[in-house]
Amino acid sequence: MIDDLATLDATDQAALVREGDASPLELVDAAIERIERVDPELHAVIHRRFEAARAEAAGSLPDGPFRGVPLLLKDMDGSLAGAPLHLGNRLLRDLHHVADQSDHLVRQLLAAGFVVVGKTNAPEFGLVPTTEPLAYGPTRNPWAPDRSPSGSSGGSAAAVAAGMVPVAHAGDGGGSIRTPAGHCGIFGLKPSRGRVSVGPDLGEAWAGFIVRHAVTRSVRDSAAVLDAIAGPMPGDPYTAPAPVRPYLDEVGRDPGRLRIGVRTTAPGELAPVHPECVAAVEHAAHLLESLGHVVEPVAIPALDAGELVGSFVSVMVASVAFEMNRLAEIAGRPLTEDDVEPLTWAQYQMGLATTAAQYVEAIAAAHRFTRDVVAWWQTGYDLLLTPTTAEPAPFLGDLLSTTDDPMRPLTRALPFAVFTVPANVTGQPAMSVPLYWTADDVPVGVQLVADQYREDVLVRVAAQLEAAQPWSTRRPRVSA
């Protein structure tokens, strides 16, 4: 079985260690070999800590559920003390900036027994749904190397899809777990707001829009990782209610007969929906019906509220200004336009022009939107089924900013965020499930959104879909 490590999920790899059939060092060495062999084609792993990982694997690891399993951290939202933290930015790269402490989430991953073998590529400050930072260059989609794996967790998704590692850390502020998962044919669950701490540096990120977790090939890995990292650290301003049982225990549990609403038109009709994305939802709807669920088209007027985009953008650009001020502190000087990409600079200027009153109004609008949208789940529905994105994975270069048109990526990003952003604003748990591929073998994910704090329902349904239509045996064009 050790010869087939690239095909095993993290749960099976951890079982090999527990049963004495493999050592942590063997797992780590095998992952390093896969990265060295496959990553030159994809450019997903930008920081390699191979020798440190080997030393850790050969030493005394915590006896957690994933003891010895290799893991990649996204080079954003995943601070590891002493490791590079560049956020896709050239200035931080050139300054050789490293994290001065580990995030609470990373500490929990290490306590679970994971061994960090490197860090993955991400767009500058995570602002666009593609992974093509000027600091490091593009990451390629393993299914179609001329396409993007999306962003901002694109490097993590590409690495997992290609079999370099079974699990990679990810974060989601507007779809950055679900969109890369959908474009790379893997599983991505965005937890509820407050489920996973973003401490110790922050109490919340992007006013609570950003949530952190992982991308995986199997549902059980996602559930078990969430069990390992969920819960508050001391001083968190808020936290999600504790689950009734471990999320891993929801895998295989009968979800019952659920009532599922389906929507294939984009909120506010902000973007046309590609026929392949509609077909993916129709396929998923038929599969859910075959499993005994009630699936029916729905209209949710609250999703079309015009203030959603304005409030989201206001929070985002204000947060960019905050991040840029931190960047200036690290650099020890005022920033210039040459320190960041054109889109980042343009959003920085927008953030500086946003008043305190405008920011508070944006938060109030987000809260109004949340109450109106979440009310739909109180009318007898359990889940909402939509496309993950309104278009299949974009081609590389399609979302790049230029000095002549710095804001173009923000507008072009709409099809890739229009279905995912609402759950970031409302804080609801949502997931992208890989059930559909185009005729030319490009994955197209579908999204399921649950009521507040109901990750348990998502895990049950995801495991049911995985059993009915397994996806882990599918191999992308570039694969270990």
N, C-alpha and C positions, 0 to 999 in steps of 0.2 A: 504493500500500500504506500510505502514511503516514496516509491518511484513515481507516484501519481499525485504528489502534493499540490501541483498546480490546479488539479481538479477538485480538491477538497475544500470545503468551507472551514471557517475558523473553529467551529464546534468539533468537526472530525479531526482537525489537526491537534486541537487540545486533547482530544481523547487518546491520540497516539502517545502523547507525552505521559498522560496519567497512567496508561496501561503499560508503559515501558517499551513501547514499540518504536519510539523515536525520542531523541533528546531535543531540548530547546535549541541547542546549537545546530543540530541537523536541520531543523525547520528554518532557522535564520539563514544558514548557509544556502539552503535551497532557494529561499526568496531572493537573496542577493544574486545568485546565479541567474535567476529569471529576470531580475531587473537589468542586470548587465547585458543579457542577451536580447531582451525585447525593447527596453526603453529607448535605445538609439533611434528606433523608428517612430516613437510616440512623443518623447520628450515630456514625460509626465512627472518624473522625479528630478527635482532641481538641487536638493541638498542630500548628500549621502553620508550617513554616519555608520558605515559598515563595520569599522573596527570597534567602535564603541558598542554597537549592537552585539557583535560577536563576544566581546568581553562580558557584557551583561548576561547574555544567554549562557555563557560558560560558568557564570557565578551563581549566586543565590537569588533566585527570583521569588516574588510573592507567590504563595500557593493559591492563586485565584482561578477562576473558571477558564481563563485563556492563557494559562501559564505556558510561556515559550512561543506563543503565536506571533509572527511578524506583523507589524502594523506600520502604516504610513500616516503622518500628520500633514494636514493642509497647512501651507505656509501663510496662515491667517487664522485667527480664532483658535490656534493651537500652539500656545507658547510652551516650549520645553526649555527649562533653565539651561543656559549655556549654548543652546542651538540657534542657528540663524533664524531671524524673524524679519523678513523683508517686505511682506505685504504686496509683492509684485512691483515694488518701487525701486527705481535705479539709484536714488540717493541712499536709501537704506542698504542696498546691495553694496554700493561703493564705500559706505562707512563700515561695512562688515558688522552690521548691527546684530546683536544676539539678545535673546530674552534674559532678563535678570531673575525671573522666577517662572515656575510652571503654573499654567492655569489649573484650576480645581479639576476640570474635566480631564486634563492630561494626567494629573495625579491619580485620578480614579482609574483611568485606563492602565496605568502602570501597576496600580494595586491589584488589578484584575489579572496581571501576569503578562500583558502584552509587551513586546520588545519593539521599540521604535527603530526602524531601519533607515528612515529618511523622511523628507518633507516634499510635498507635491506642489506643482505649479498652480498659480492663481492669478486672475487679473488684478490690476492695480486697485487696492482698497476694496476689491470685490464688487465693483460698480457695474459690470456688464455681464450678460449671459454668454460669454465666451472666454477662453483662456488663452490670451495672446498678449501678455504684457511686453512692453518694450524692454523691460529689464531682463527677460529670459527667453522671449520668443514663444511661438505657438506650441501648444499641446495638440496632438492629432487624435481624432476619434478612431479607436481600433477597428470599428466596423467599416468605416469609410475614411481613410486617412486624409482625404481632401476636405473633410468636414470637421467642424468643431465638436469637442465633447461637451460643449456648453461651459457655463461658469456659475458661480465662482468656484465651485468644487470640481472643476473639470479635470484637473490633474489627478485628484483622488478617484474620480469615476473611471477615467481611462485606465488607471493602474489596476483597479479591481476588475474591470471588464476584461482586461488582457490577461488576467491571472497572475500578475506580479505578486500580489498579496490578496488574502481573502476579504480583508476589511480595511477601510481607510476612513480617517476622521473627515468630517465635513461640517459646514455651517450653512444656514439658510435664512437670508434676510428678505428675499423676494422670490424664492424658488430655487436657491442655490444648492439644495440637496436633491429636490425632485426633478428639476430640469436636467442636470447632468445624468441622473439615473435614467430618466426617460430617453435621453439621446444615446446612452451607452448600453442599454439593454440589461440593466441591473435594478436592484431594489433600493428605494430611498424613502425613508420615513422621516418627516419633520415632526418632532414632538410638540406638545403644547407649550405655550408660553409659561416660563417658570418651572418647567419639568427638569431642565438641566441648568445648573448654575453657570453664569458667565464670569464668576469671580476668579481671583480676588481683585483684579484691576477695575472691574466694572460691576455695577448692580444690574444694569440692563444695557443692551446694545441696540441702537436705532430705536429708541423708545420702546423696546421690547419686541420689535419686529424680528430681530435676529435670534434664532434658536440653533443650538449645536447638537450634533449627533454623529452619524456615520453613514457611509454607503456600503452595501454588502451584496453578495450574490444570493444569499439565502435569507428567508424571513426569520428563521430561528436565530441566526447570528445577529440580526438587527434587534430582535427582542432581547437577547441576552446582553448585548452591549448596552442597550438602554437600561436594563436592570443594574448594570455595573456603574453607570454614570449618573443616574437620576437621583434627584434629591438636592436639598439646599446645602450650602455651606454657611457657617455662622456669619450673620450680618446681611444676608440677602434681603432685598426689600420686599420680595414676595416669592411665593413658590406654588406650584400646582399641587392639588390634593394628592396624597399618596394613593397608589393603585390598590385595588382589593387583594390582588395576588401578584406574584412576579409576572412580568410580561412573557417570559419564556413559557410559563404555564398556560398561556392563552393559545400557544401554537398547538393545533389539533383539537382545540375545544370547539364544540358545535356553536356557531354564531346564531343559530336559530333562523327563522324566516324573517329576513330584513326587508324593509321598505326603502328602496333606493331611487332617488330622483336622478334624472339624466338631463344634462344640458350641454349642447355643442356650440351654441352661439357665445361669442366672447362677451364678458361683462361690458356693458356700455357700448357694445359693438365697436370696440376700439381697434379691432383687427379682424380681417377675414380669416376664416378657419379653413385650412388646407383639407382637401378631400381625404388624404391619407389619415389625418388626425381624426376626422369624423368617422372614418372606417374603423379606426382603432377603438373608438368608444362603442360603436355598434357591435363590434366583435366582443368586447368585454361585457356589454349588456346582455348579449345572447348567452354568454358563458355563465353569468350570474343568474340568469333566468333558469338555465339548465340545472343549477345547483339549488333551486327552490326558492330563490328570492323574488320579490315583487319589484319589477323595474319599470319605471314609467317616466315619460318626459315631464319636466316641470318648468315653470317660470318663477324666478325669484327676483321680483322687482328691486329689492334692496341691493342686490349685487350690481345693479346698473346705476347706483347713485353717482352723480357727477363729481362729488367732492372727494372720491377715493383717490384719484390720481394726484390731485393737488396736495392733499394731506400727506400722501406717501412721499412725494417729491420734496416737500418742505422738510419733512423729518430727515430724509436722506441727505439733502444738501447741507442742512445744519450739522448733521453728524460728520459730513466730509470736512466742514470747517473745523470741527472739534479735532478730528484726526490730523488735519494739516497743522494745527497748533501744536499738537504733540510731536509731529515730525520736525517742526521748527525747533522745539526744545531739544530734541535728540541731536539735530544738526548744529545747534548753538548759534544760529543766525536766522534772519528773516528768509523766507522761501522766495524763490523766483519761479517764473514760468518754466524755466528749463529743468526744474527739479522733478516735475511730474508730467504726466501725459496731458494732451490738450483737453480731453473731457474732464479729467480731475481738476485741472485749473479752472475751467469754466464753472464746474459745480462748486468749487471753493469760493469763487466770486459770488455765486448765487447764495451760498450759505452765509457769507459775510453780510449780504444785503438783507437777509431774513431777520426781521425784528423779533424781540422776545414775545411780543403780543401775537405776531403771526405764527410763531412756533407753538404757543399755547393753543391758539385756535386750531392749528393742524392736529394737535393731540385730541382736542375736544371733538373735531370732525371725525377722527379715527374711532373714537369711543362711540359716537352716534352711529356710525356705520356698523360697528361691531354689534351693538344691541339690536339693530334692525336685521342684520344678516343672521345672527345666531337664533333669532326668534323663529326662523323657518324650521329649525330642527325640533322645535316644540310643537309642530303641527302634525307629528306622527311619522316623520321620516327619520331614518337612521344614518343614511349616507347620501352624499352627493357625488355623482360620477361625471367627470368632465375629461376633455383632453388634458394632458400635462402642459402641452404648448399648442399654439395655434399653427405652427409650422414644424416640419421635421428639422433635424439638426442643420444649422446654417453652414455654408461653405466658409472656410478660413478666409479672413480678410473682410468679411461682410459687415462686421460690427466694429471696425477700427475707427478711431477718431483722427482727425487731421487739424492742423492749425487753421485751415480754411473753413472747416465745418466741424468744430469740436463737439457740438451737441448731437451730431447725426446718430451716434450709437445709442443714445438715450431714446430717440424716436424709433430707431430700427429694433430696439429691444422689446417693444410692446408685444409683438406676437409671442415672444418667449417668456413673458412675465404676466400676461393678462389673466391667465387662469390661476396662477400660483400666488400672486401678491395678496389677494383677499384673505387667505388663511394666515398670512404673516400679520396683517392688520388686526384680524379678529383674534389671533392667538390660538386658533383651533389646530388640532393635529391633522395632518394630511400626508398622503403617500403617493408615490409613483410606482406603478406595477408594470413589468415588462411582459406584455401579452401579444404584441403585434409587431411584425416586421414588414417593410415594403417589399415589392417584388425584387428590388435590387439589394435586399438585405440590410436596410437601414432601420434600426429600432425606432418605434414610436410609442412612447409611454402613455398610460392613462392614469388619471388622478382620482383618488377617492378621498373625500373630506368627511370627517366625523364631527359629532357634537363636541363641545368643550370637554377636554380632559379624557376623551374616550379612545385613547390609543389601544385599549384592550379590544374594542370592536374592530379596529383596523387590522390588528395582528391576527385575529381569528379569521377574518375574511381573506387577508393576504395569504395565510397558510392554506386556506381552502382553495384559492385560485392556483397557488403553486402546486398543490397536489393534483388538481384537475388538469393543469397545463404546465408541466415543469419547464422551466426556462434555463436552468443552470447547465444543461448539456449543450446548449447552443454555443458555438465558438465564433468569435469575430475574426475578421481577416488577419489581423495582427494579434497573435495570442501565444502565451507560453505553453 
